[in-house]
């Protein structure tokens, strides 16, 4: 199988490439990534010399480059390429529209022209918006709150339109908050870990009672692999651990694991349009035989250990404005 992974140098994309190469022998992977601030070749240095893997520097928004790339003939496209940081989208939403909407369209159009067998669009639970009780099903209406989630919702709609109109073999996944190794430290859990390691205040939005479902990236990659092989074209699959936790509770767990006091936590004003709770119904993906293997306690321990033991990976990232801003990005 020849696979094109876009955005493969990012957090989830790099973990997915590593997972596929560890679990499948008969494949070739091309990683097409623009290498923006969150896309790093360091995320895949352990596979860079594998003959089944190749990196190409490029932009999914560049229609000419995308169509030239498609001449290599891929069986599968997995589109991770996206701007994902909500707080950045509040400051400049334009780049999110260009990548998450126009870029997705460029890929879909090329996939249609070159008869790609499957196109997996990676989305997010944020497209549904907030829910007070119960859990969102794949058939529920979308109600995004931020420029980021709105751009991802638009990308989903375009993908489904290509399936309905052209028969493009699209599948969509919407996962809950991922965490794990190689996650850029603007995001909530690595930000908590690294700020705790440096005895810096842990910023908590509002009262900290916002609820998130936390999914270890390894469990997500297993689900994606399953959907690639057993998922039904034209369908959407929610992926979540079913383990919900308030943000303040996650911060306390990080502090406890690293043996630091709660005095490091600092309340900051809530962000505009902040969703209170995300929750996904995962009946469909579980029907394919998937279930999460890593609970939050074990996952946090593994993640804290990875960041603690891999200073080489993050030491040059701590100057990032969004790491030093006292605002906690929550997916």
C-alpha positions, 0 to 999 in steps of 0.5 A: 500500500502506498500512503500519502500522509499530509501533516505527518511531521506534526503530533498525531501525524508523526505518531500515526506514521510510526504506528503504521511502520511498526505494525505493517511491513507492506507499505510505503509512506510519503510524508508531505508537510510544510514544517510550520512551527508545530511540524518538526522532522525531529518527531520522526528521526527514528524512522527517517532512514527506513526505506519505506519512508520518505519526506517531501517538503510542501504545502497542501494549499499549493494546488500545482504541487499537490497535483504534481505529487499525485502523479506518484499514485497513492492508494490512501491519503490521510490528511492531518495537515491543519492549523489546530491551536484555538488561541492562535485562531482567535488572533488570526483566523485567516491562516486556519481558513486557508489550510483547513478549508482551501488546503483540504479542498485542494487535496480532495480535488487531486484525490478525485482526479487521480482515483485515490482508493481512500481518503481519510480526513482527520477532524476533531470533536470541537466541530460539534460544539459544547454539550451539557449532558449526553454525548454527540453522535456522528449524525448530530449537527455541527455547531463550532465555536472558534475560527479553528473549529469552524474551519475544521467543520467546513473541511468536513462538509467539503469532504462529504460533498466530494463523496456525495457529488463525485463518489470520492472515497472519503472517511472522516474521524473526529477524535477527542483531546489527544495527548502523548509524546511529541505534542507541541508545548502550546497544548494543555498537557505538555504545557502543564508538564513543562511548566511544572518541571520549571516551577512556573505557574500553571494557567487555568482558564476560569474555574477550571471545571471545563470537561474534556475527554482525554485520548492517548495518541496511541489509542487514536492511531490504533483506531485510525489504522482500523478505520483505514482497513475496515471503515465504510466509505462516506462514514464519520467515526467518533474516537474517544476514551470515554474518560472525562475529566475537568481541566483542574483535575488534570492539572492536579494529577500532573502536579501530584505525579511530579510531586509539586504543590497545588500553589503552582496553579493560577486562575486566568480569565476565561477565553472568548467562546470557550466550550464547556464540555466535549463528549462523543458517542463512540458506539460506531468505532467500538462496533469495529472492535476498537476500545481504548487501552490506555487510561488517563492515569497510565497515559499521564504517567507515560507522557510525563515520563517521556517529556521528563526524559526527552529534553532534547526534543523540547528544550528549544521550544520554550521560547514560543510565545504561546508556551510563555503566555499564561493561557492554557490551550485546551485542544 
